[in-house]
Amino acid sequence: MTAAKYWPALAAAAGAFVLGGCASTAESPPVDPAKMAAVTGADCKTFAVKANMKTAGHVDPLEAANLASLAAADAESGGDGDADGEGEGSTAAPLTLSDPPPFSASVNPSHLPLGWQPWTINRNKIPTRYALAEVDQRLVLHAQADSSASGLYVPLSQRDPGTLRWTWKTRDVIRSADNGMGQREDAPLRIFVAFDGDRSNLSLRDQLMYEMARITTGRDMPYATLMYIWGGRRPEGAVLNNPHTDRVRMIVVDSGSRHTNSWRCHERDLRADYRKAFGTDPGKVIAVGLMTDTDNTKSRAESWYGDIELESASSSR
């Protein structure tokens, strides 16, 4: 089953349960010290070297063919892709790629790189605005949120978890946000990684939610989603359960205002982080996404995402 079948359902069901305004007002429990992930901010110079090496590497023929097909479909539609997340996307299953397309290599700065697709959290929510912009002499993704929530994602061909690398920067920290509470669960920056898995192991509650998603959208939700966030109050390294479903776990990799307006570079071991968050080994990676959201706290945030890279476990050693 391809990743493209999962994300519209995640938007519909998780939008209602995960990011909807139906949360309890009870204070969330303190962070368990045993559930703290490693704090591993990467050296940005090292990151840049690795990114350049990968960009200069061999282009997979299948990847090239998929990108050519995406370009043809984009040209046929007039190239009017929606970067604001206002639509649910085409009902046709989009092609999967092996890697998230880099923002810095976009051939047309007025459009997102082929492969990135918008997804709507909830039709009643204002979409976050996304567009490419040149910042610090490179092309990056600019996100502007004003009491809004929507994201972008790339469906990927199933692959083993390896190393995830990315850079990001924010102007704004959402001081009133608490990612352990549904009514204050916002973040100026998020990176998602979706995983496949055996749904027969799910709790009854999660099975019912997955079934609701399947009935309402005709598609399945990801088995599990790991997200990395810039938190407002929780400490770096904190591992948080989503307030509404334990199939989404969050790891705080940046927190507070100490690093605002500075590029932050992160390198994460997906397998180790998944084990820390879910207590078991991960399945295949099926999608990567991002989101800047301020809908629950009714606040504003302006942020920037650099390239997001996945490296296989064998080549990252």
C-alpha positions in Angstrom: 0.0 0.0 0.0 1.5 3.3 -1.0 2.0 6.3 1.3 -0.3 8.4 -0.9 -3.3 6.5 0.4 -2.5 7.4 4.0 -2.1 11.2 4.2 -5.6 12.4 3.2 -7.0 10.2 5.9 -4.6 11.5 8.4 -5.7 15.0 7.5 -9.4 14.1 7.9 -9.3 12.0 11.0 -6.3 13.4 12.8 -7.5 16.8 11.9 -10.6 16.1 13.9 -8.9 14.2 16.8 -5.4 15.5 16.9 -5.6 19.2 16.1 -9.3 19.9 16.6 -10.5 22.0 19.5 -11.9 19.1 21.4 -9.2 18.7 24.0 -9.4 18.4 27.7 -8.4 21.5 29.7 -6.7 19.4 32.3 -3.0 20.1 32.8 -0.8 17.5 31.1 1.6 15.5 33.4 5.2 16.5 33.8 7.8 15.0 31.4 9.1 11.6 32.5 12.9 11.8 32.7 13.0 8.2 31.4 11.2 9.4 28.3 13.8 11.9 27.2 15.4 11.5 23.8 19.0 12.5 23.0 19.6 16.1 22.3 21.7 16.0 19.1 21.8 19.3 17.3 24.2 18.8 14.4 27.0 21.0 13.4 25.7 23.1 10.5 29.0 23.1 8.6 29.1 19.2 8.7 25.4 19.2 7.6 26.1 21.4 4.6 29.0 19.1 3.5 26.8 16.0 3.7 24.0 17.8 1.9 26.3 18.9 -1.0 27.7 15.4 -1.3 24.2 13.9 -1.6 23.1 16.5 -4.1 26.2 15.8 -6.3 25.5 12.0 -6.1 24.0 9.6 -8.6 20.4 10.2 -9.7 18.3 7.0 -9.4 16.7 6.3 -12.8 13.4 5.4 -11.2 13.4 8.6 -9.3 14.2 10.6 -12.5 11.2 8.8 -14.2 8.9 9.6 -11.3 9.9 13.3 -11.3 9.4 13.4 -15.1 5.9 12.0 -14.6 5.2 14.6 -11.9 6.4 17.3 -14.2 4.2 16.1 -17.0 1.2 16.0 -14.7 2.0 19.5 -13.4 2.3 20.9 -16.9 -1.0 19.3 -17.9 -2.8 20.9 -14.9 -1.3 24.3 -15.8 1.2 24.2 -13.0 -1.2 25.7 -10.5 -0.2 23.7 -7.5 -1.6 25.0 -4.2 1.0 25.7 -1.6 -1.4 27.1 0.9 -3.0 23.8 1.8 -6.5 25.0 0.8 -7.3 21.8 -1.1 -7.3 18.1 -0.2 -5.3 17.3 -3.3 -6.1 15.1 -6.2 -8.1 12.0 -5.7 -5.6 10.1 -7.9 -2.8 8.5 -6.0 0.3 10.6 -6.5 3.6 9.0 -7.4 6.0 8.1 -4.6 9.6 9.3 -4.4 12.6 7.9 -2.7 13.6 11.2 -1.1 11.9 14.5 -0.2 12.7 17.0 -3.0 15.1 19.7 -1.8 13.7 23.2 -1.7 17.2 24.6 -2.6 17.2 22.8 -5.9 13.8 24.1 -7.2 14.0 25.1 -10.8 11.0 27.5 -10.4 11.1 29.6 -7.2 7.4 30.5 -7.7 6.4 26.9 -7.2 7.2 24.2 -4.7 9.5 21.4 -5.9 7.6 18.6 -7.7 6.6 16.0 -5.2 5.6 18.3 -2.3 1.8 18.3 -1.8 -0.5 20.3 0.4 -2.7 18.7 3.0 -5.6 20.3 4.9 -5.9 19.6 8.6 -9.5 20.6 8.8 -11.6 22.5 6.2 -12.8 24.9 9.0 -9.2 26.0 9.7 -7.3 28.8 8.0 -4.4 27.3 6.0 -0.8 28.3 6.7 0.9 30.0 3.8 3.9 28.3 2.3 6.2 29.7 -0.5 9.8 29.4 -1.5 12.0 32.4 -0.6 15.7 33.2 -0.8 17.2 33.6 2.7 20.9 33.7 3.5 21.8 33.1 -0.1 19.8 29.9 -0.5 16.3 28.9 -1.4 14.2 27.7 1.5 10.5 27.2 2.4 8.9 30.2 4.1 5.9 29.5 6.4 3.6 32.1 7.7 0.8 31.1 10.2 -1.9 33.4 11.6 -4.3 31.3 13.7 -3.9 28.7 11.0 -2.9 25.1 10.4 -2.0 23.2 7.3 1.0 21.3 6.1 2.9 19.8 3.2 4.0 16.2 2.6 5.8 13.9 0.2 4.7 10.3 -0.2 7.7 8.0 -0.3 8.4 4.6 -1.6 8.7 2.3 1.4 12.2 2.4 2.9 14.0 1.4 6.0 14.4 4.1 8.7 17.8 5.7 8.6 19.1 9.2 9.4 16.9 12.3 9.0 18.6 15.6 8.5 17.1 19.1 8.2 17.6 22.8 8.9 15.1 25.2 10.2 14.7 28.7 11.7 11.9 30.6 13.4 11.3 34.2 14.2 8.5 33.4 16.7 8.2 31.1 19.7 4.6 30.4 20.7 5.0 31.0 24.4 1.5 30.0 25.3 1.9 26.6 23.5 2.0 23.4 25.5 2.4 20.4 23.3 1.1 18.1 25.9 -2.3 19.8 25.9 -4.7 19.7 23.0 -6.0 23.2 23.4 -2.5 24.6 23.3 -0.8 22.2 20.9 0.8 24.4 18.4 4.4 24.7 17.0 6.2 27.2 14.7 8.1 24.2 13.2 7.3 20.5 12.8 8.8 17.7 10.8 6.7 14.5 10.4 7.8 11.0 9.5 5.0 8.5 8.8 5.6 4.7 9.3 3.8 1.6 8.2 3.0 -1.2 10.6 0.7 -4.1 11.8 -2.6 -2.5 12.6 -3.8 -5.6 14.4 -1.6 -4.5 17.3 -3.5 -1.2 17.8 -5.7 -0.5 20.8 -9.5 -0.6 20.4 -9.6 3.2 20.5 -7.1 3.6 17.8 -8.7 0.9 15.7 -12.0 2.7 15.9 -10.3 6.0 14.8 -8.6 4.3 11.9 -11.8 2.7 10.8 -13.5 6.1 11.0 -10.8 7.5 8.8 -11.1 4.7 6.3 -14.9 5.0 6.1 -14.9 8.8 5.7 -12.0 9.0 3.3 -11.6 5.6 1.7 -8.0 5.7 2.8 -5.9 4.4 5.7 -4.0 6.5 8.2 -0.3 5.8 8.8 0.3 3.2 11.4 2.4 5.6 13.4 3.7 9.1 13.1 6.9 10.5 14.7 7.2 14.3 14.7 10.0 16.6 15.7 8.9 20.0 17.0 10.1 23.4 18.2 8.3 23.5 21.5 7.1 26.4 23.6 7.5 25.2 27.2 8.7 21.6 27.1 12.4 20.9 27.4 14.6 19.8 24.6 14.6 16.0 24.4 11.1 15.6 25.8 9.1 12.8 24.3 5.4 13.7 24.3 2.3 11.7 23.5 -0.2 13.4 21.3 -3.2 14.4 23.5 -5.7 12.4 21.5 -3.9 9.4 20.0 -0.9 7.5 21.0 -0.1 6.8 17.3 1.5 10.2 17.1 4.5 10.9 19.3 6.5 14.2 19.5 10.1 14.8 20.3 11.1 18.4 21.2 14.4 19.1 19.5 14.3 22.9 20.0 12.5 24.8 22.7 12.0 28.4 23.8 13.5 31.5 22.4 17.2 30.8 22.9 17.8 30.0 19.3 15.2 32.1 17.5 16.3 33.9 14.3 19.2 31.4 13.9 19.4 28.4 11.7 19.3 25.1 13.6 20.6 21.9 12.1 19.4 18.5 13.2 20.5 15.0 12.5 18.3 12.2 14.0 18.5 8.4 14.1 14.9 7.5 13.2 15.1 3.9 14.5 16.5 5.0 17.9 13.9 7.9 18.2 11.0 5.6 17.2 12.1 3.0 19.8 12.3 5.8 22.4 8.9 7.2 21.5 6.9 4.0 20.9 9.0 1.3 22.7 9.3 -0.9 19.7 11.1 -1.2 16.4 9.7 0.9 13.5 8.2 -0.3 10.2 8.9 1.2 6.8 9.0 4.9 6.3 6.2 5.9 3.9 6.1 9.7 4.0 7.7 12.9 5.3 5.8 16.1 6.0 6.0 19.4 7.7 3.7 21.9 9.4 3.6 25.3 11.0 0.5 25.8 13.1 -0.9 28.4 15.4 -4.6 27.6 15.3 -5.1 26.5 18.9 -3.3 29.4 20.5 -4.6 32.0 18.0 -1.1 33.3 17.5 1.3 34.1 14.7 4.5 32.5 13.6 6.9 33.1 10.8 9.4 30.2 10.1 11.7 28.8 7.5 12.5 25.2 6.5 15.7 24.2 4.7 16.2 20.9 2.8 15.0 17.7 4.5 17.0 14.6 3.8 16.7 10.9 4.4 19.7 8.7 4.4 19.5 4.9 4.5 20.7 3.1 7.5 23.6 1.4 5.6 24.9 4.6 4.0 24.6 6.7 7.2 27.1 4.6 9.1 
